[in-house]
Amino acid sequence: MIRFLLNVYFFIILADVILSYLPQFRNEAFAKYIKQFAGYSLNPIRKLLPADLPFDISPLIVMLILQLLPALW
């Protein structure tokens, strides 16, 4: 059950990354909901990263952590 939830959250973050490249969906209700839900784990990582990075690698870090967590169980 935990692995399933981790996989679902992985795909939510992936959807957030894909939607960030599609500006026509930024004001849609589902896109705002996905961005808010993904922000729970991405925002703390963004605060730790330096602000002068050329692109946002926080989704990559969180997705890597989500893939490593099942190895602990």
PQR file of N, CA, C, O and H, with PARSE charges and radii, in Angstrom:
ATOM      1  N   MET A   1       0.817  -1.187   0.000 -0.4000 1.5000
ATOM      2  CA  MET A   1       0.000   0.000   0.000 -0.0000 2.0000
ATOM      3  C   MET A   1       0.871   1.266   0.000  0.5500 1.7000
ATOM      4  O   MET A   1       0.569   2.235  -0.697 -0.5500 1.4000
ATOM      5  N   ILE A   2       1.946   1.246   0.784 -0.4000 1.5000
ATOM      6  CA  ILE A   2       2.836   2.403   0.848 -0.0000 2.0000
ATOM      7  C   ILE A   2       3.539   2.600  -0.489  0.5500 1.7000
ATOM      8  O   ILE A   2       3.700   3.733  -0.943 -0.5500 1.4000
ATOM      9  H   ILE A   2       2.192   0.460   1.350  0.4000 1.0000
ATOM     10  N   ARG A   3       3.956   1.513  -1.120 -0.4000 1.5000
ATOM     11  CA  ARG A   3       4.612   1.623  -2.421 -0.0000 2.0000
ATOM     12  C   ARG A   3       3.659   2.194  -3.467  0.5500 1.7000
ATOM     13  O   ARG A   3       4.066   2.979  -4.323 -0.5500 1.4000
ATOM     14  H   ARG A   3       3.825   0.593  -0.751  0.4000 1.0000
ATOM     15  N   PHE A   4       2.406   1.800  -3.393 -0.4000 1.5000
ATOM     16  CA  PHE A   4       1.410   2.333  -4.321 -0.0000 2.0000
ATOM     17  C   PHE A   4       1.264   3.839  -4.141  0.5500 1.7000
ATOM     18  O   PHE A   4       1.220   4.576  -5.126 -0.5500 1.4000
ATOM     19  H   PHE A   4       2.076   1.162  -2.698  0.4000 1.0000
ATOM     20  N   LEU A   5       1.190   4.303  -2.902 -0.4000 1.5000
ATOM     21  CA  LEU A   5       1.054   5.734  -2.631 -0.0000 2.0000
ATOM     22  C   LEU A   5       2.301   6.499  -3.074  0.5500 1.7000
ATOM     23  O   LEU A   5       2.200   7.616  -3.582 -0.5500 1.4000
ATOM     24  H   LEU A   5       1.227   3.705  -2.102  0.4000 1.0000
ATOM     25  N   LEU A   6       3.472   5.900  -2.883 -0.4000 1.5000
ATOM     26  CA  LEU A   6       4.704   6.543  -3.348 -0.0000 2.0000
ATOM     27  C   LEU A   6       4.715   6.655  -4.870  0.5500 1.7000
ATOM     28  O   LEU A   6       5.157   7.666  -5.416 -0.5500 1.4000
ATOM     29  H   LEU A   6       3.555   4.993  -2.470  0.4000 1.0000
ATOM     30  N   ASN A   7       4.233   5.629  -5.551 -0.4000 1.5000
ATOM     31  CA  ASN A   7       4.167   5.674  -7.016 -0.0000 2.0000
ATOM     32  C   ASN A   7       3.158   6.711  -7.495  0.5500 1.7000
ATOM     33  O   ASN A   7       3.409   7.409  -8.477 -0.5500 1.4000
ATOM     34  H   ASN A   7       3.873   4.808  -5.108  0.4000 1.0000
ATOM     35  N   VAL A   8       2.024   6.820  -6.814 -0.4000 1.5000
ATOM     36  CA  VAL A   8       1.026   7.823  -7.179 -0.0000 2.0000
ATOM     37  C   VAL A   8       1.608   9.217  -7.001  0.5500 1.7000
ATOM     38  O   VAL A   8       1.420  10.080  -7.859 -0.5500 1.4000
ATOM     39  H   VAL A   8       1.820   6.253  -6.016  0.4000 1.0000
ATOM     40  N   TYR A   9       2.309   9.445  -5.903 -0.4000 1.5000
ATOM     41  CA  TYR A   9       2.906  10.762  -5.668 -0.0000 2.0000
ATOM     42  C   TYR A   9       4.007  11.050  -6.685  0.5500 1.7000
ATOM     43  O   TYR A   9       4.186  12.195  -7.101 -0.5500 1.4000
ATOM     44  H   TYR A   9       2.462   8.744  -5.206  0.4000 1.0000
ATOM     45  N   PHE A  10       4.742  10.020  -7.085 -0.4000 1.5000
ATOM     46  CA  PHE A  10       5.760  10.159  -8.127 -0.0000 2.0000
ATOM     47  C   PHE A  10       5.120  10.681  -9.412  0.5500 1.7000
ATOM     48  O   PHE A  10       5.655  11.586 -10.052 -0.5500 1.4000
ATOM     49  H   PHE A  10       4.597   9.090  -6.747  0.4000 1.0000
ATOM     50  N   PHE A  11       3.982  10.113  -9.785 -0.4000 1.5000
ATOM     51  CA  PHE A  11       3.316  10.535 -11.017 -0.0000 2.0000
ATOM     52  C   PHE A  11       2.662  11.915 -10.870  0.5500 1.7000
ATOM     53  O   PHE A  11       2.501  12.625 -11.862 -0.5500 1.4000
ATOM     54  H   PHE A  11       3.548   9.378  -9.265  0.4000 1.0000
ATOM     55  N   ILE A  12       2.288  12.294  -9.664 -0.4000 1.5000
ATOM     56  CA  ILE A  12       1.777  13.648  -9.447 -0.0000 2.0000
ATOM     57  C   ILE A  12       2.889  14.662  -9.669  0.5500 1.7000
ATOM     58  O   ILE A  12       2.662  15.703 -10.285 -0.5500 1.4000
ATOM     59  H   ILE A  12       2.419  11.717  -8.858  0.4000 1.0000
ATOM     60  N   ILE A  13       4.071  14.374  -9.181 -0.4000 1.5000
ATOM     61  CA  ILE A  13       5.208  15.277  -9.392 -0.0000 2.0000
ATOM     62  C   ILE A  13       5.581  15.309 -10.869  0.5500 1.7000
ATOM     63  O   ILE A  13       5.908  16.369 -11.404 -0.5500 1.4000
ATOM     64  H   ILE A  13       4.256  13.528  -8.681  0.4000 1.0000
ATOM     65  N   LEU A  14       5.535  14.167 -11.526 -0.4000 1.5000
ATOM     66  CA  LEU A  14       5.814  14.119 -12.963 -0.0000 2.0000
ATOM     67  C   LEU A  14       4.789  14.945 -13.742  0.5500 1.7000
ATOM     68  O   LEU A  14       5.147  15.651 -14.685 -0.5500 1.4000
ATOM     69  H   LEU A  14       5.269  13.306 -11.092  0.4000 1.0000
ATOM     70  N   ALA A  15       3.530  14.859 -13.356 -0.4000 1.5000
ATOM     71  CA  ALA A  15       2.489  15.659 -14.005 -0.0000 2.0000
ATOM     72  C   ALA A  15       2.729  17.144 -13.769  0.5500 1.7000
ATOM     73  O   ALA A  15       2.494  17.959 -14.661 -0.5500 1.4000
ATOM     74  H   ALA A  15       3.238  14.285 -12.590  0.4000 1.0000
ATOM     75  N   ASP A  16       3.193  17.500 -12.580 -0.4000 1.5000
ATOM     76  CA  ASP A  16       3.498  18.904 -12.285 -0.0000 2.0000
ATOM     77  C   ASP A  16       4.631  19.407 -13.175  0.5500 1.7000
ATOM     78  O   ASP A  16       4.581  20.535 -13.666 -0.5500 1.4000
ATOM     79  H   ASP A  16       3.384  16.838 -11.855  0.4000 1.0000
ATOM     80  N   VAL A  17       5.640  18.588 -13.381 -0.4000 1.5000
ATOM     81  CA  VAL A  17       6.763  18.972 -14.245 -0.0000 2.0000
ATOM     82  C   VAL A  17       6.281  19.157 -15.683  0.5500 1.7000
ATOM     83  O   VAL A  17       6.642  20.132 -16.343 -0.5500 1.4000
ATOM     84  H   VAL A  17       5.680  17.672 -12.983  0.4000 1.0000
ATOM     85  N   ILE A  18       5.476  18.232 -16.160 -0.4000 1.5000
ATOM     86  CA  ILE A  18       4.982  18.327 -17.535 -0.0000 2.0000
ATOM     87  C   ILE A  18       4.078  19.543 -17.695  0.5500 1.7000
ATOM     88  O   ILE A  18       4.172  20.261 -18.691 -0.5500 1.4000
ATOM     89  H   ILE A  18       5.183  17.440 -15.625  0.4000 1.0000
ATOM     90  N   LEU A  19       3.203  19.777 -16.719 -0.4000 1.5000
ATOM     91  CA  LEU A  19       2.302  20.933 -16.811 -0.0000 2.0000
ATOM     92  C   LEU A  19       3.043  22.265 -16.721  0.5500 1.7000
ATOM     93  O   LEU A  19       2.544  23.281 -17.206 -0.5500 1.4000
ATOM     94  H   LEU A  19       3.127  19.194 -15.911  0.4000 1.0000
ATOM     95  N   SER A  20       4.211  22.274 -16.114 -0.4000 1.5000
ATOM     96  CA  SER A  20       4.972  23.522 -16.041 -0.0000 2.0000
ATOM     97  C   SER A  20       5.482  23.951 -17.412  0.5500 1.7000
ATOM     98  O   SER A  20       5.776  25.128 -17.620 -0.5500 1.4000
ATOM     99  H   SER A  20       4.616  21.449 -15.719  0.4000 1.0000
ATOM    100  N   TYR A  21       5.592  23.009 -18.354 -0.4000 1.5000
ATOM    101  CA  TYR A  21       6.023  23.333 -19.705 -0.0000 2.0000
ATOM    102  C   TYR A  21       4.862  23.679 -20.624  0.5500 1.7000
ATOM    103  O   TYR A  21       5.083  24.058 -21.774 -0.5500 1.4000
ATOM    104  H   TYR A  21       5.353  22.052 -18.185  0.4000 1.0000
ATOM    105  N   LEU A  22       3.638  23.556 -20.145 -0.4000 1.5000
ATOM    106  CA  LEU A  22       2.453  23.837 -20.953 -0.0000 2.0000
ATOM    107  C   LEU A  22       1.715  25.041 -20.374  0.5500 1.7000
ATOM    108  O   LEU A  22       0.866  24.881 -19.497 -0.5500 1.4000
ATOM    109  H   LEU A  22       3.459  23.248 -19.211  0.4000 1.0000
ATOM    110  N   PRO A  23       2.024  26.230 -20.848 -0.5600 1.5000
ATOM    111  CA  PRO A  23       1.447  27.435 -20.236  0.2800 2.0000
ATOM    112  C   PRO A  23      -0.064  27.565 -20.413  0.5500 1.7000
ATOM    113  O   PRO A  23      -0.699  28.301 -19.658 -0.5500 1.4000
ATOM    114  N   GLN A  24      -0.650  26.884 -21.372 -0.4000 1.5000
ATOM    115  CA  GLN A  24      -2.091  27.011 -21.574 -0.0000 2.0000
ATOM    116  C   GLN A  24      -2.895  26.347 -20.459  0.5500 1.7000
ATOM    117  O   GLN A  24      -4.095  26.595 -20.335 -0.5500 1.4000
ATOM    118  H   GLN A  24      -0.134  26.287 -21.985  0.4000 1.0000
ATOM    119  N   PHE A  25      -2.253  25.505 -19.644 -0.4000 1.5000
ATOM    120  CA  PHE A  25      -2.958  24.830 -18.556 -0.0000 2.0000
ATOM    121  C   PHE A  25      -2.691  25.438 -17.180  0.5500 1.7000
ATOM    122  O   PHE A  25      -3.166  24.900 -16.180 -0.5500 1.4000
ATOM    123  H   PHE A  25      -1.279  25.303 -19.745  0.4000 1.0000
ATOM    124  N   ARG A  26      -1.959  26.526 -17.100 -0.4000 1.5000
ATOM    125  CA  ARG A  26      -1.574  27.094 -15.800 -0.0000 2.0000
ATOM    126  C   ARG A  26      -2.760  27.568 -14.976  0.5500 1.7000
ATOM    127  O   ARG A  26      -2.715  27.501 -13.747 -0.5500 1.4000
ATOM    128  H   ARG A  26      -1.574  26.964 -17.913  0.4000 1.0000
ATOM    129  N   ASN A  27      -3.812  28.040 -15.616 -0.4000 1.5000
ATOM    130  CA  ASN A  27      -4.952  28.576 -14.881 -0.0000 2.0000
ATOM    131  C   ASN A  27      -6.081  27.578 -14.707  0.5500 1.7000
ATOM    132  O   ASN A  27      -7.142  27.932 -14.192 -0.5500 1.4000
ATOM    133  H   ASN A  27      -3.849  28.094 -16.614  0.4000 1.0000
ATOM    134  N   GLU A  28      -5.876  26.347 -15.122 -0.4000 1.5000
ATOM    135  CA  GLU A  28      -6.898  25.307 -14.953 -0.0000 2.0000
ATOM    136  C   GLU A  28      -6.931  24.839 -13.505  0.5500 1.7000
ATOM    137  O   GLU A  28      -5.915  24.858 -12.810 -0.5500 1.4000
ATOM    138  H   GLU A  28      -5.015  26.059 -15.541  0.4000 1.0000
ATOM    139  N   ALA A  29      -8.103  24.421 -13.063 -0.4000 1.5000
ATOM    140  CA  ALA A  29      -8.278  24.007 -11.667 -0.0000 2.0000
ATOM    141  C   ALA A  29      -7.456  22.761 -11.342  0.5500 1.7000
ATOM    142  O   ALA A  29      -6.846  22.683 -10.276 -0.5500 1.4000
ATOM    143  H   ALA A  29      -8.929  24.405 -13.627  0.4000 1.0000
ATOM    144  N   PHE A  30      -7.436  21.790 -12.248 -0.4000 1.5000
ATOM    145  CA  PHE A  30      -6.687  20.563 -11.967 -0.0000 2.0000
ATOM    146  C   PHE A  30      -5.195  20.825 -11.907  0.5500 1.7000
ATOM    147  O   PHE A  30      -4.491  20.182 -11.128 -0.5500 1.4000
ATOM    148  H   PHE A  30      -7.931  21.853 -13.114  0.4000 1.0000
ATOM    149  N   ALA A  31      -4.688  21.765 -12.722 -0.4000 1.5000
ATOM    150  CA  ALA A  31      -3.261  22.082 -12.713 -0.0000 2.0000
ATOM    151  C   ALA A  31      -2.870  22.770 -11.406  0.5500 1.7000
ATOM    152  O   ALA A  31      -1.796  22.515 -10.861 -0.5500 1.4000
ATOM    153  H   ALA A  31      -5.260  22.287 -13.355  0.4000 1.0000
ATOM    154  N   LYS A  32      -3.744  23.639 -10.908 -0.4000 1.5000
ATOM    155  CA  LYS A  32      -3.462  24.299  -9.627 -0.0000 2.0000
ATOM    156  C   LYS A  32      -3.479  23.292  -8.482  0.5500 1.7000
ATOM    157  O   LYS A  32      -2.677  23.389  -7.554 -0.5500 1.4000
ATOM    158  H   LYS A  32      -4.616  23.846 -11.351  0.4000 1.0000
ATOM    159  N   TYR A  33      -4.398  22.320  -8.548 -0.4000 1.5000
ATOM    160  CA  TYR A  33      -4.478  21.300  -7.509 -0.0000 2.0000
ATOM    161  C   TYR A  33      -3.229  20.416  -7.524  0.5500 1.7000
ATOM    162  O   TYR A  33      -2.685  20.087  -6.470 -0.5500 1.4000
ATOM    163  H   TYR A  33      -5.050  22.241  -9.302  0.4000 1.0000
ATOM    164  N   ILE A  34      -2.784  20.037  -8.711 -0.4000 1.5000
ATOM    165  CA  ILE A  34      -1.575  19.215  -8.827 -0.0000 2.0000
ATOM    166  C   ILE A  34      -0.363  19.993  -8.333  0.5500 1.7000
ATOM    167  O   ILE A  34       0.481  19.439  -7.628 -0.5500 1.4000
ATOM    168  H   ILE A  34      -3.226  20.304  -9.567  0.4000 1.0000
ATOM    169  N   LYS A  35      -0.267  21.268  -8.691 -0.4000 1.5000
ATOM    170  CA  LYS A  35       0.867  22.098  -8.258 -0.0000 2.0000
ATOM    171  C   LYS A  35       0.882  22.254  -6.740  0.5500 1.7000
ATOM    172  O   LYS A  35       1.943  22.207  -6.118 -0.5500 1.4000
ATOM    173  H   LYS A  35      -0.952  21.719  -9.263  0.4000 1.0000
ATOM    174  N   GLN A  36      -0.291  22.439  -6.150 -0.4000 1.5000
ATOM    175  CA  GLN A  36      -0.377  22.569  -4.698 -0.0000 2.0000
ATOM    176  C   GLN A  36       0.006  21.261  -4.014  0.5500 1.7000
ATOM    177  O   GLN A  36       0.730  21.273  -3.018 -0.5500 1.4000
ATOM    178  H   GLN A  36      -1.153  22.477  -6.656  0.4000 1.0000
ATOM    179  N   PHE A  37      -0.466  20.148  -4.531 -0.4000 1.5000
ATOM    180  CA  PHE A  37      -0.186  18.853  -3.911 -0.0000 2.0000
ATOM    181  C   PHE A  37       1.292  18.478  -4.060  0.5500 1.7000
ATOM    182  O   PHE A  37       1.880  17.915  -3.137 -0.5500 1.4000
ATOM    183  H   PHE A  37      -1.054  20.138  -5.340  0.4000 1.0000
ATOM    184  N   ALA A  38       1.887  18.781  -5.196 -0.4000 1.5000
ATOM    185  CA  ALA A  38       3.307  18.493  -5.398 -0.0000 2.0000
ATOM    186  C   ALA A  38       4.180  19.451  -4.594  0.5500 1.7000
ATOM    187  O   ALA A  38       5.306  19.110  -4.231 -0.5500 1.4000
ATOM    188  H   ALA A  38       1.408  19.239  -5.946  0.4000 1.0000
ATOM    189  N   GLY A  39       3.672  20.634  -4.319 -0.4000 1.5000
ATOM    190  CA  GLY A  39       4.444  21.634  -3.588 -0.0000 2.0000
ATOM    191  C   GLY A  39       4.753  21.251  -2.157  0.5500 1.7000
ATOM    192  O   GLY A  39       5.685  21.793  -1.562 -0.5500 1.4000
ATOM    193  H   GLY A  39       2.757  20.911  -4.614  0.4000 1.0000
ATOM    194  N   TYR A  40       3.991  20.327  -1.589 -0.4000 1.5000
ATOM    195  CA  TYR A  40       4.249  19.914  -0.211 -0.0000 2.0000
ATOM    196  C   TYR A  40       5.650  19.335  -0.039  0.5500 1.7000
ATOM    197  O   TYR A  40       6.266  19.518   1.011 -0.5500 1.4000
ATOM    198  H   TYR A  40       3.234  19.887  -2.071  0.4000 1.0000
ATOM    199  N   SER A  41       6.150  18.653  -1.034 -0.4000 1.5000
ATOM    200  CA  SER A  41       7.497  18.101  -0.925 -0.0000 2.0000
ATOM    201  C   SER A  41       8.523  18.906  -1.720  0.5500 1.7000
ATOM    202  O   SER A  41       9.711  18.866  -1.398 -0.5500 1.4000
ATOM    203  H   SER A  41       5.649  18.504  -1.886  0.4000 1.0000
ATOM    204  N   LEU A  42       8.098  19.626  -2.736 -0.4000 1.5000
ATOM    205  CA  LEU A  42       9.054  20.370  -3.560 -0.0000 2.0000
ATOM    206  C   LEU A  42       9.500  21.671  -2.917  0.5500 1.7000
ATOM    207  O   LEU A  42      10.666  22.047  -3.040 -0.5500 1.4000
ATOM    208  H   LEU A  42       7.133  19.659  -2.998  0.4000 1.0000
ATOM    209  N   ASN A  43       8.607  22.364  -2.237 -0.4000 1.5000
ATOM    210  CA  ASN A  43       8.959  23.665  -1.655 -0.0000 2.0000
ATOM    211  C   ASN A  43      10.066  23.588  -0.605  0.5500 1.7000
ATOM    212  O   ASN A  43      10.950  24.445  -0.621 -0.5500 1.4000
ATOM    213  H   ASN A  43       7.660  22.059  -2.137  0.4000 1.0000
ATOM    214  N   PRO A  44      10.071  22.609   0.312 -0.5600 1.5000
ATOM    215  CA  PRO A  44      11.206  22.542   1.255  0.2800 2.0000
ATOM    216  C   PRO A  44      12.543  22.271   0.570  0.5500 1.7000
ATOM    217  O   PRO A  44      13.578  22.775   1.005 -0.5500 1.4000
ATOM    218  N   ILE A  45      12.522  21.478  -0.501 -0.4000 1.5000
ATOM    219  CA  ILE A  45      13.763  21.221  -1.239 -0.0000 2.0000
ATOM    220  C   ILE A  45      14.207  22.482  -1.963  0.5500 1.7000
ATOM    221  O   ILE A  45      15.403  22.771  -2.019 -0.5500 1.4000
ATOM    222  H   ILE A  45      11.681  21.069  -0.855  0.4000 1.0000
ATOM    223  N   ARG A  46      13.264  23.238  -2.518 -0.4000 1.5000
ATOM    224  CA  ARG A  46      13.605  24.482  -3.212 -0.0000 2.0000
ATOM    225  C   ARG A  46      14.244  25.495  -2.271  0.5500 1.7000
ATOM    226  O   ARG A  46      15.109  26.268  -2.684 -0.5500 1.4000
ATOM    227  H   ARG A  46      12.293  23.003  -2.472  0.4000 1.0000
ATOM    228  N   LYS A  47      13.825  25.495  -1.015 -0.4000 1.5000
ATOM    229  CA  LYS A  47      14.410  26.424  -0.042 -0.0000 2.0000
ATOM    230  C   LYS A  47      15.854  26.068   0.274  0.5500 1.7000
ATOM    231  O   LYS A  47      16.649  26.949   0.603 -0.5500 1.4000
ATOM    232  H   LYS A  47      13.123  24.868  -0.679  0.4000 1.0000
ATOM    233  N   LEU A  48      16.205  24.788   0.180 -0.4000 1.5000
ATOM    234  CA  LEU A  48      17.558  24.346   0.481 -0.0000 2.0000
ATOM    235  C   LEU A  48      18.527  24.566  -0.682  0.5500 1.7000
ATOM    236  O   LEU A  48      19.732  24.697  -0.469 -0.5500 1.4000
ATOM    237  H   LEU A  48      15.560  24.073  -0.087  0.4000 1.0000
ATOM    238  N   LEU A  49      18.012  24.606  -1.894 -0.4000 1.5000
ATOM    239  CA  LEU A  49      18.860  24.755  -3.072 -0.0000 2.0000
ATOM    240  C   LEU A  49      19.242  26.225  -3.272  0.5500 1.7000
ATOM    241  O   LEU A  49      18.489  27.121  -2.889 -0.5500 1.4000
ATOM    242  H   LEU A  49      17.033  24.499  -2.068  0.4000 1.0000
ATOM    243  N   PRO A  50      20.403  26.471  -3.869 -0.5600 1.5000
ATOM    244  CA  PRO A  50      20.785  27.855  -4.149  0.2800 2.0000
ATOM    245  C   PRO A  50      19.845  28.483  -5.180  0.5500 1.7000
ATOM    246  O   PRO A  50      19.351  27.798  -6.076 -0.5500 1.4000
ATOM    247  N   ALA A  51      19.606  29.756  -5.053 -0.4000 1.5000
ATOM    248  CA  ALA A  51      18.660  30.460  -5.922 -0.0000 2.0000
ATOM    249  C   ALA A  51      19.223  30.727  -7.319  0.5500 1.7000
ATOM    250  O   ALA A  51      18.460  31.031  -8.236 -0.5500 1.4000
ATOM    251  H   ALA A  51      20.007  30.313  -4.326  0.4000 1.0000
ATOM    252  N   ASP A  52      20.531  30.622  -7.498 -0.4000 1.5000
ATOM    253  CA  ASP A  52      21.123  30.964  -8.792 -0.0000 2.0000
ATOM    254  C   ASP A  52      21.280  29.770  -9.730  0.5500 1.7000
ATOM    255  O   ASP A  52      22.027  29.856 -10.704 -0.5500 1.4000
ATOM    256  H   ASP A  52      21.151  30.375  -6.753  0.4000 1.0000
ATOM    257  N   LEU A  53      20.598  28.666  -9.462 -0.4000 1.5000
ATOM    258  CA  LEU A  53      20.640  27.528 -10.376 -0.0000 2.0000
ATOM    259  C   LEU A  53      19.893  27.882 -11.661  0.5500 1.7000
ATOM    260  O   LEU A  53      18.877  28.574 -11.614 -0.5500 1.4000
ATOM    261  H   LEU A  53      19.991  28.597  -8.670  0.4000 1.0000
ATOM    262  N   PRO A  54      20.389  27.414 -12.805 -0.5600 1.5000
ATOM    263  CA  PRO A  54      19.729  27.782 -14.064  0.2800 2.0000
ATOM    264  C   PRO A  54      18.368  27.116 -14.269  0.5500 1.7000
ATOM    265  O   PRO A  54      17.552  27.610 -15.047 -0.5500 1.4000
ATOM    266  N   PHE A  55      18.117  26.002 -13.579 -0.4000 1.5000
ATOM    267  CA  PHE A  55      16.817  25.348 -13.669 -0.0000 2.0000
ATOM    268  C   PHE A  55      16.507  24.671 -12.351  0.5500 1.7000
ATOM    269  O   PHE A  55      17.392  24.470 -11.519 -0.5500 1.4000
ATOM    270  H   PHE A  55      18.780  25.602 -12.947  0.4000 1.0000
ATOM    271  N   ASP A  56      15.254  24.323 -12.167 -0.4000 1.5000
ATOM    272  CA  ASP A  56      14.772  23.759 -10.906 -0.0000 2.0000
ATOM    273  C   ASP A  56      15.005  22.251 -10.896  0.5500 1.7000
ATOM    274  O   ASP A  56      14.413  21.526 -11.695 -0.5500 1.4000
ATOM    275  H   ASP A  56      14.535  24.486 -12.842  0.4000 1.0000
ATOM    276  N   ILE A  57      15.862  21.779  -9.995 -0.4000 1.5000
ATOM    277  CA  ILE A  57      16.125  20.344  -9.915 -0.0000 2.0000
ATOM    278  C   ILE A  57      15.419  19.693  -8.726  0.5500 1.7000
ATOM    279  O   ILE A  57      15.641  18.516  -8.443 -0.5500 1.4000
ATOM    280  H   ILE A  57      16.343  22.369  -9.346  0.4000 1.0000
ATOM    281  N   SER A  58      14.575  20.446  -8.034 -0.4000 1.5000
ATOM    282  CA  SER A  58      13.884  19.883  -6.883 -0.0000 2.0000
ATOM    283  C   SER A  58      12.964  18.710  -7.256  0.5500 1.7000
ATOM    284  O   SER A  58      12.897  17.756  -6.480 -0.5500 1.4000
ATOM    285  H   SER A  58      14.395  21.402  -8.263  0.4000 1.0000
ATOM    286  N   PRO A  59      12.251  18.720  -8.397 -0.5600 1.5000
ATOM    287  CA  PRO A  59      11.463  17.527  -8.734  0.2800 2.0000
ATOM    288  C   PRO A  59      12.332  16.290  -8.938  0.5500 1.7000
ATOM    289  O   PRO A  59      11.947  15.181  -8.567 -0.5500 1.4000
ATOM    290  N   LEU A  60      13.500  16.491  -9.529 -0.4000 1.5000
ATOM    291  CA  LEU A  60      14.412  15.370  -9.731 -0.0000 2.0000
ATOM    292  C   LEU A  60      14.866  14.778  -8.403  0.5500 1.7000
ATOM    293  O   LEU A  60      14.929  13.557  -8.257 -0.5500 1.4000
ATOM    294  H   LEU A  60      13.813  17.392  -9.830  0.4000 1.0000
ATOM    295  N   ILE A  61      15.179  15.623  -7.446 -0.4000 1.5000
ATOM    296  CA  ILE A  61      15.624  15.160  -6.131 -0.0000 2.0000
ATOM    297  C   ILE A  61      14.510  14.413  -5.416  0.5500 1.7000
ATOM    298  O   ILE A  61      14.743  13.342  -4.855 -0.5500 1.4000
ATOM    299  H   ILE A  61      15.128  16.614  -7.565  0.4000 1.0000
ATOM    300  N   VAL A  62      13.294  14.970  -5.430 -0.4000 1.5000
ATOM    301  CA  VAL A  62      12.173  14.321  -4.750 -0.0000 2.0000
ATOM    302  C   VAL A  62      11.811  13.008  -5.425  0.5500 1.7000
ATOM    303  O   VAL A  62      11.496  12.030  -4.747 -0.5500 1.4000
ATOM    304  H   VAL A  62      13.105  15.840  -5.886  0.4000 1.0000
ATOM    305  N   MET A  63      11.851  12.975  -6.754 -0.4000 1.5000
ATOM    306  CA  MET A  63      11.535  11.737  -7.462 -0.0000 2.0000
ATOM    307  C   MET A  63      12.583  10.660  -7.182  0.5500 1.7000
ATOM    308  O   MET A  63      12.249   9.480  -7.084 -0.5500 1.4000
ATOM    309  H   MET A  63      12.107  13.770  -7.304  0.4000 1.0000
ATOM    310  N   LEU A  64      13.825  11.055  -7.055 -0.4000 1.5000
ATOM    311  CA  LEU A  64      14.879  10.107  -6.705 -0.0000 2.0000
ATOM    312  C   LEU A  64      14.664   9.559  -5.300  0.5500 1.7000
ATOM    313  O   LEU A  64      14.828   8.360  -5.073 -0.5500 1.4000
ATOM    314  H   LEU A  64      14.097  12.014  -7.135  0.4000 1.0000
ATOM    315  N   ILE A  65      14.303  10.411  -4.365 -0.4000 1.5000
ATOM    316  CA  ILE A  65      14.021   9.964  -2.993 -0.0000 2.0000
ATOM    317  C   ILE A  65      12.823   9.028  -2.973  0.5500 1.7000
ATOM    318  O   ILE A  65      12.830   8.029  -2.254 -0.5500 1.4000
ATOM    319  H   ILE A  65      14.170  11.385  -4.549  0.4000 1.0000
ATOM    320  N   LEU A  66      11.793   9.342  -3.756 -0.4000 1.5000
ATOM    321  CA  LEU A  66      10.613   8.474  -3.812 -0.0000 2.0000
ATOM    322  C   LEU A  66      10.940   7.110  -4.396  0.5500 1.7000
ATOM    323  O   LEU A  66      10.307   6.120  -4.027 -0.5500 1.4000
ATOM    324  H   LEU A  66      11.788  10.154  -4.340  0.4000 1.0000
ATOM    325  N   GLN A  67      11.906   7.033  -5.293 -0.4000 1.5000
ATOM    326  CA  GLN A  67      12.297   5.743  -5.848 -0.0000 2.0000
ATOM    327  C   GLN A  67      13.210   4.967  -4.905  0.5500 1.7000
ATOM    328  O   GLN A  67      13.267   3.739  -4.974 -0.5500 1.4000
ATOM    329  H   GLN A  67      12.419   7.837  -5.592  0.4000 1.0000
ATOM    330  N   LEU A  68      13.919   5.662  -4.031 -0.4000 1.5000
ATOM    331  CA  LEU A  68      14.811   4.992  -3.083 -0.0000 2.0000
ATOM    332  C   LEU A  68      14.089   4.512  -1.831  0.5500 1.7000
ATOM    333  O   LEU A  68      14.542   3.563  -1.192 -0.5500 1.4000
ATOM    334  H   LEU A  68      13.873   6.659  -3.974  0.4000 1.0000
ATOM    335  N   LEU A  69      12.991   5.138  -1.472 -0.4000 1.5000
ATOM    336  CA  LEU A  69      12.263   4.761  -0.257 -0.0000 2.0000
ATOM    337  C   LEU A  69      11.785   3.311  -0.239  0.5500 1.7000
ATOM    338  O   LEU A  69      11.906   2.665   0.802 -0.5500 1.4000
ATOM    339  H   LEU A  69      12.624   5.909  -1.992  0.4000 1.0000
ATOM    340  N   PRO A  70      11.249   2.762  -1.336 -0.5600 1.5000
ATOM    341  CA  PRO A  70      10.825   1.347  -1.274  0.2800 2.0000
ATOM    342  C   PRO A  70      11.985   0.381  -1.019  0.5500 1.7000
ATOM    343  O   PRO A  70      11.764  -0.726  -0.526 -0.5500 1.4000
ATOM    344  N   ALA A  71      13.198   0.778  -1.343 -0.4000 1.5000
ATOM    345  CA  ALA A  71      14.345  -0.089  -1.080 -0.0000 2.0000
ATOM    346  C   ALA A  71      14.606  -0.233   0.408  0.5500 1.7000
ATOM    347  O   ALA A  71      15.264  -1.183   0.831 -0.5500 1.4000
ATOM    348  H   ALA A  71      13.377   1.676  -1.743  0.4000 1.0000
ATOM    349  N   LEU A  72      14.093   0.705   1.213 -0.4000 1.5000
ATOM    350  CA  LEU A  72      14.280   0.625   2.652 -0.0000 2.0000
ATOM    351  C   LEU A  72      13.344  -0.383   3.304  0.5500 1.7000
ATOM    352  O   LEU A  72      13.609  -0.871   4.403 -0.5500 1.4000
ATOM    353  H   LEU A  72      13.558   1.477   0.869  0.4000 1.0000
ATOM    354  N   TRP A  73      12.222  -0.697   2.602 -0.4000 1.5000
ATOM    355  CA  TRP A  73      11.280  -1.654   3.181 -0.0000 2.0000
ATOM    356  C   TRP A  73      11.515  -3.015   2.619  0.5500 1.7000
ATOM    357  O   TRP A  73      10.819  -3.963   2.984 -0.5500 1.4000
ATOM    358  H   TRP A  73      12.006  -0.301   1.709  0.4000 1.0000
TER
END
